[in-house]
Amino acid sequence: MAPPGPPKPNDRAAPRQPFYAPAPRPKSVAPLARPLGDSLARDDTLAGLLARVHASQARLDALADVLPGLLRQHLRAGPLDDDGWTILAANSAVASKLRHLLPTLAETLVAKGWQATSIRVKVQSTHAPGR
C-alpha cells in the first residue's frame, strides 16, 4: 500500500479551535469618568467647599500688588471659614514678615471689595510628622 500523500483540498479538516479560548470581556458597568470640577459642582456641600477654595485663592490673588515678589512665591491660600481667612507660609521667616504686613493686607482687601474678616497666618509644614 502506498503512503498517504498530502491532503487534497477537499480532505482538509476544519481548523482546530484552541483548547482555551479567552472569555469575552464583560461590558464595563462603571460610569465614565467626569472632571473633578463637574462632580464638585453637582453636590451642594461640595459646591460650597469649591466656592470657598476659589474665594480664598481670589483673595490671595488680590494681594499680589501689595506683597513683595519674593514673599508671594512662598505663600498659599489657606482655608476660608466663618471666623476668617488663613494664609499659609512656607516657613517661619515668611510668616513673621507677613504678620508685619497684616494691617496693609486687610486694608487692601477691604478696598478691593472683600468683606473685612480676620487674617490668620500659619506655617505650612513640608515635612511628614515623625521624621
Order of alpha helices (4+ residues) and beta strands (2+ residues): alpha-alpha-alpha-beta-beta-alpha-beta
